[in-house]
């Protein structure tokens, strides 16, 4: 049974609607004995617990069906993510479990603390690795993948090459932070895959987009994605197309999350030093009938605070 109290006890960023969505997807999947679930970016384990509870309660689950949780479980003490690690650890009264060593902050003991029961039962198998070091290994067939860590195509590409070929037809991929103003190249790559009939958009929950896999990814697909993602103008157009396509599915709070796609395109243009195009895009945003609500303004101010790029902070955290 879904246990929101236990999930709420784990400090994290995913909202209740995302928690319920992850549990629902994992608990209702049609499972084969060889099927595995995979998560990238587990943080303290809130999303992991949702998926684990769903997998545990799935009536078709066999002992061979497990959830593989990948995360670096660390960041730079002076990086961009440390403030969130310290804040959430303080809110959960687990700051004593954080480990500092040579300028790095290790939060794996926090994850282990909250997921102890699931790890001990072998329902969850954690792997402490950066995205660029992660390998599928013995995972031969994936039925559900939850992606929280990459916000850039450069990092997503490692997963496309090493894990996506192991997704079975009909598998679900949840892109957490798809509807996020820092996710420009991730948004564009997902939309490019939709246009290539690799996947289709299903529904959203807060910033998460649930997609379904219709076709296997191979080297030819990745080469085409590389070509499109190397063209900044194409990236912008893909994001704008993602806005149109998102309006065709069940969208959670569109007044909050659709504008984030516009802001992602805006951020991408600023990062490319295309200030005139960025200004024109804002005019197009208001011309579409969109309104500047408080949440949109807060996101815009955040982008300004980081000068429209978080790439350096990301690389510091994941070096």
C-alpha positions as CSV (number, residue, x, y, z in Angstrom):
1,X,0.0,0.0,0.0
2,X,1.2,3.5,-0.8
3,X,2.6,5.0,2.4
4,X,2.7,8.8,2.0
5,X,3.7,9.3,5.6
6,X,6.9,7.4,5.1
7,X,7.6,9.1,1.8
8,X,7.0,12.6,3.3
9,X,9.5,11.7,6.1
10,X,12.3,11.6,3.4
11,X,13.4,15.1,2.5
12,X,13.2,15.7,-1.2
13,X,12.0,17.9,-4.1
14,X,9.4,15.8,-5.8
15,X,5.8,16.8,-5.1
16,X,3.0,14.6,-3.9
17,X,1.5,14.3,-7.4
18,X,4.9,13.0,-8.6
19,X,5.1,10.6,-5.7
20,X,1.7,9.2,-6.4
21,X,2.5,9.0,-10.2
22,X,5.7,7.1,-9.6
23,X,4.0,4.7,-7.2
24,X,1.1,4.2,-9.6
25,X,3.3,3.5,-12.6
26,X,5.5,1.0,-10.7
27,X,2.6,-0.8,-9.1
28,X,0.5,-1.3,-12.3
29,X,3.2,-2.2,-14.8
30,X,2.9,-5.6,-16.6
31,X,6.1,-7.3,-15.4
32,X,8.1,-10.1,-16.8
33,X,10.7,-12.0,-14.6
34,X,13.6,-10.3,-16.4
35,X,12.2,-6.8,-16.1
36,X,14.2,-4.2,-14.1
37,X,13.4,-0.6,-13.0
38,X,16.2,2.0,-13.1
39,X,16.5,5.4,-11.5
40,X,19.1,8.1,-12.0
41,X,19.4,10.8,-9.4
42,X,18.0,9.3,-6.2
43,X,19.2,12.1,-3.8
44,X,18.0,11.2,-0.3
45,X,15.6,8.5,-1.7
46,X,12.1,10.1,-1.8
47,X,11.5,9.1,-5.4
48,X,13.3,5.8,-4.8
49,X,10.9,4.9,-2.0
50,X,7.9,5.7,-4.2
51,X,9.1,3.4,-7.0
52,X,10.1,0.7,-4.5
53,X,6.7,0.7,-2.8
54,X,5.1,0.5,-6.2
55,X,7.3,-2.4,-7.3
56,X,6.8,-4.2,-3.9
57,X,3.0,-3.9,-4.3
58,X,2.9,-4.9,-8.0
59,X,1.0,-8.3,-8.0
60,X,3.2,-9.5,-10.9
61,X,6.5,-8.8,-9.1
62,X,9.0,-11.6,-8.8
63,X,12.2,-11.6,-6.7
64,X,14.1,-11.0,-9.9
65,X,12.4,-7.6,-10.5
66,X,14.5,-5.0,-8.8
67,X,15.0,-1.2,-8.7
68,X,18.5,-0.1,-9.5
69,X,19.2,3.4,-8.1
70,X,22.1,5.3,-9.6
71,X,23.5,8.5,-8.1
72,X,26.8,10.1,-7.4
73,X,25.5,10.6,-3.8
74,X,27.8,13.5,-3.6
75,X,28.6,17.1,-4.6
76,X,31.2,19.8,-4.2
77,X,31.1,21.6,-0.8
78,X,31.3,24.9,-2.8
79,X,29.2,23.7,-5.7
80,X,25.6,24.6,-6.6
81,X,23.9,21.6,-5.1
82,X,25.5,21.7,-1.6
83,X,23.0,24.3,-0.4
84,X,20.1,21.9,-1.2
85,X,21.9,19.0,0.4
86,X,22.5,20.9,3.6
87,X,19.0,22.4,3.7
88,X,17.2,19.1,3.2
89,X,19.4,17.3,5.6
90,X,18.7,19.9,8.3
91,X,15.0,19.6,7.7
92,X,15.2,15.9,8.2
93,X,17.5,16.1,11.2
94,X,20.1,14.0,9.4
95,X,22.9,16.5,9.0
96,X,25.0,14.3,11.3
97,X,25.0,11.6,8.5
98,X,26.6,13.9,5.9
99,X,30.3,13.2,5.3
100,X,32.8,15.8,4.2
101,X,36.1,14.8,2.6
102,X,38.5,16.8,0.5
103,X,36.0,19.4,-0.6
104,X,33.2,16.8,-1.3
105,X,29.9,16.3,0.5
106,X,28.8,12.6,0.6
107,X,25.1,12.0,1.3
108,X,25.0,8.3,0.6
109,X,24.6,7.6,4.4
110,X,21.4,9.6,4.3
111,X,20.0,7.6,1.4
112,X,21.0,4.4,3.2
113,X,19.4,5.6,6.4
114,X,16.0,6.1,4.7
115,X,16.1,3.1,2.3
116,X,17.6,0.6,4.7
117,X,14.6,-1.8,4.6
118,X,14.4,-1.7,0.8
119,X,18.1,-2.2,0.4
120,X,18.3,-5.1,2.9
121,X,15.5,-6.9,1.2
122,X,17.3,-6.5,-2.2
123,X,14.3,-4.7,-3.6
124,X,16.5,-1.7,-4.2
125,X,20.1,-2.0,-5.4
126,X,22.0,1.3,-5.1
127,X,25.0,2.2,-7.3
128,X,27.2,5.1,-6.4
129,X,28.5,6.5,-9.7
130,X,28.5,9.6,-11.8
131,X,26.4,9.5,-14.9
132,X,29.4,9.3,-17.2
133,X,30.7,6.2,-15.3
134,X,27.4,4.4,-15.1
135,X,26.9,1.1,-16.9
136,X,23.9,-1.2,-17.3
137,X,26.0,-4.3,-16.6
138,X,23.7,-7.2,-15.8
139,X,20.6,-5.2,-16.5
140,X,19.3,-6.6,-19.8
141,X,15.7,-5.4,-19.9
142,X,14.3,-2.2,-18.4
143,X,10.5,-1.7,-18.1
144,X,10.6,1.7,-16.3
145,X,13.3,4.4,-16.0
146,X,13.1,7.5,-13.8
147,X,15.6,10.2,-14.9
148,X,16.2,13.0,-12.4
149,X,19.9,13.8,-12.6
150,X,20.7,14.9,-16.1
151,X,19.5,18.4,-17.1
152,X,21.7,18.5,-20.2
153,X,21.9,16.5,-23.4
154,X,25.7,15.8,-22.9
155,X,24.8,13.8,-19.7
156,X,21.6,12.3,-21.1
157,X,23.6,10.9,-24.0
158,X,25.4,8.5,-21.7
159,X,22.1,7.0,-20.8
160,X,20.9,6.9,-24.4
161,X,24.0,4.9,-25.4
162,X,24.2,2.6,-22.4
163,X,20.7,2.1,-21.0
164,X,18.1,3.1,-23.5
165,X,18.9,0.2,-25.9
166,X,17.8,-2.1,-23.0
167,X,14.3,-0.5,-22.7
168,X,11.7,-3.0,-23.9
169,X,8.9,-1.8,-26.2
170,X,6.2,-0.2,-24.2
171,X,8.6,0.7,-21.4
172,X,8.0,4.0,-19.5
173,X,10.6,6.7,-19.1
174,X,9.8,9.5,-16.7
175,X,11.9,12.7,-17.2
176,X,11.8,14.5,-13.9
177,X,12.5,18.2,-14.4
178,X,11.4,18.2,-18.1
179,X,9.2,21.2,-17.3
180,X,12.1,23.1,-15.9
181,X,13.8,26.3,-17.0
182,X,17.3,24.8,-16.7
183,X,16.5,21.8,-18.9
184,X,16.8,23.3,-22.4
185,X,18.8,20.6,-24.2
186,X,17.1,17.8,-22.3
187,X,13.7,19.1,-23.4
188,X,15.0,19.5,-27.0
189,X,16.4,15.9,-27.1
190,X,13.2,14.4,-25.7
191,X,11.1,16.3,-28.3
192,X,13.5,15.2,-31.1
193,X,13.0,11.6,-30.0
194,X,9.2,12.1,-30.1
195,X,9.6,13.4,-33.7
196,X,11.7,10.3,-34.5
197,X,8.9,8.1,-33.1
198,X,11.2,6.7,-30.4
199,X,8.7,7.8,-27.7
200,X,5.5,9.5,-27.1
201,X,4.3,11.9,-24.5
202,X,1.8,10.4,-22.1
203,X,1.1,12.8,-19.2
204,X,2.8,15.2,-16.8
205,X,3.0,15.5,-13.0
206,X,4.5,18.7,-11.7
207,X,7.8,19.0,-13.6
208,X,7.8,15.4,-14.7
209,X,6.9,14.1,-18.1
210,X,5.9,10.5,-18.5
211,X,6.7,9.0,-21.9
212,X,6.3,5.6,-23.5
213,X,9.0,3.9,-25.6
214,X,7.8,2.8,-29.0
215,X,11.1,2.0,-30.7
216,X,14.6,0.9,-29.8
217,X,17.4,3.4,-29.8
218,X,20.5,2.5,-31.8
219,X,23.7,4.2,-33.0
220,X,22.0,5.7,-36.0
221,X,19.4,7.4,-33.8
222,X,22.0,8.7,-31.4
223,X,24.0,10.1,-34.4
224,X,20.9,11.9,-35.6
225,X,20.3,13.3,-32.1
226,X,23.9,14.5,-32.0
227,X,23.4,16.3,-35.3
228,X,20.3,18.1,-34.1
229,X,21.6,19.0,-30.7
230,X,24.8,20.5,-32.2
231,X,22.6,23.1,-33.9
232,X,21.6,25.8,-31.3
233,X,18.8,27.1,-33.6
234,X,17.4,23.6,-33.9
235,X,17.4,23.2,-30.1
236,X,15.3,26.3,-29.8
237,X,12.8,25.1,-32.4
238,X,12.5,21.7,-30.7
239,X,11.7,23.4,-27.4
240,X,9.0,25.5,-29.0
241,X,7.6,22.4,-30.6
242,X,7.6,20.7,-27.2
243,X,5.4,23.5,-26.0
244,X,2.8,22.7,-28.7
245,X,2.9,19.0,-28.1
246,X,2.6,19.4,-24.3
247,X,-0.7,21.1,-24.8
248,X,-2.1,17.9,-26.4
249,X,-1.7,15.8,-23.3
250,X,-2.9,15.8,-19.7
251,X,-0.8,18.6,-18.2
252,X,-0.5,19.3,-14.5
253,X,-0.9,23.0,-13.7
254,X,-0.2,24.3,-17.2
255,X,-0.1,27.9,-16.1
256,X,3.0,27.1,-14.1
257,X,4.8,24.4,-16.1
258,X,4.2,25.4,-19.7
259,X,5.9,28.8,-19.2
260,X,9.0,26.9,-17.9
261,X,9.5,25.5,-21.4
262,X,9.4,29.1,-22.8
263,X,11.9,30.1,-20.1
264,X,14.1,27.1,-21.0
265,X,14.3,28.4,-24.6
266,X,15.0,31.9,-23.4
267,X,17.8,30.6,-21.1
268,X,19.3,28.7,-24.0
269,X,19.3,31.7,-26.3
270,X,21.0,33.8,-23.6
271,X,23.6,31.1,-23.0
272,X,24.3,31.3,-26.8
273,X,24.7,35.1,-26.5
274,X,21.6,35.6,-28.7
275,X,20.1,38.5,-26.8
276,X,18.0,39.8,-29.6
277,X,16.4,36.4,-30.3
278,X,15.8,36.0,-26.6
279,X,14.0,39.3,-26.4
280,X,11.9,38.4,-29.4
281,X,11.0,35.1,-27.7
282,X,9.6,36.9,-24.7
283,X,7.4,39.0,-26.9
284,X,6.2,35.8,-28.5
285,X,5.5,34.3,-25.1
286,X,3.2,37.2,-24.2
287,X,1.7,37.1,-27.7
288,X,0.7,33.5,-27.1
289,X,-1.6,34.7,-24.3
290,X,0.6,33.6,-21.5
291,X,0.7,35.6,-18.2
292,X,3.6,36.5,-15.9
293,X,2.5,34.8,-12.7
294,X,4.5,34.8,-9.5
295,X,6.0,31.4,-10.1
296,X,7.2,32.4,-13.6
297,X,8.7,35.5,-12.2
298,X,10.5,33.6,-9.5
299,X,12.0,31.2,-12.1
300,X,13.1,34.2,-14.3
301,X,14.8,35.8,-11.3
302,X,16.6,32.6,-10.5
303,X,17.9,32.5,-14.1
304,X,19.1,36.1,-13.7
305,X,20.8,35.3,-10.4
306,X,22.9,32.6,-12.1
307,X,23.5,34.7,-15.2
308,X,21.4,32.3,-17.4
309,X,23.8,29.4,-17.0
310,X,24.4,26.7,-14.4
311,X,26.8,24.6,-16.4
312,X,29.9,25.5,-14.5
313,X,28.2,24.7,-11.2
314,X,27.0,21.4,-12.5
315,X,30.5,20.5,-13.7
316,X,31.9,21.4,-10.3
317,X,29.5,19.1,-8.5
318,X,30.0,16.2,-10.9
319,X,33.7,16.5,-11.7
